[in-house]
Amino acid sequence: MLKQFENCKLNGQLVFIRPLMLEDEGLLSEVFSPKLFEYFPINFRTCKDFISESLERRAHNKSFHLLILENKSGRAVGSTSFSNVSLTDKRLEIGSTFFGFDYQKLGYNVEVKLLLLQYLFEVLNLNRVEFKSDDLNTASKLAMEKLGFVKEGLFRNHMIMSDGRLRNSAYYSVIQNEWNHTKKIIIDRFNKKLIKYHF
């Protein structure tokens, strides 16, 4: 079911996105930190654990993880994934996204979202792309709202975290007939980030 994503290679101004591979441990370990997973249901201790779990989930058609590389240096800056895929309904979730601390708030995430959503809506012609966040993760929710994603509501007691806390999950989405409008918002935000941090 997830095999079609094996050819997902997306090139932007700041980043290049491709499927995560076992051999990427050395690259990804440079930005990996357990602290990045504070709001994740699984708190990965090592980069090796993260990659092993990601590839195991791919093998069982649960999710498909991608590596995010910085174009100018070739260094890994983070990772993201497709999950909850329903090709029948033409929808999926973008999630499990993280960026190394040195690459946050600099436009990398904005371009990644732009490239992924263009691919999903304009190449695969999906109807819906969804996102979810720990309701306590204010920064994540604010970032999605700044990109024009629509908040749909709160799933209460949705997940059990590694420390036993019951997590409420905030759900956001972008749908096909809103994509052109949302795309303009994302491009505008990305251009502002480019000017501020990269020129």
Beta strands, then each sheet from edge to edge (+ up, - down):
strand 1: 10-11
strand 2: 15-19
strand 3: 63-70
strand 4: 76-86
strand 5: 91-99
strand 6: 128-134
strand 7: 150-160
strand 8: 166-175
sheet 1: 1+ 2- 3+ 4- 5+ 6+ 8- 7+
end
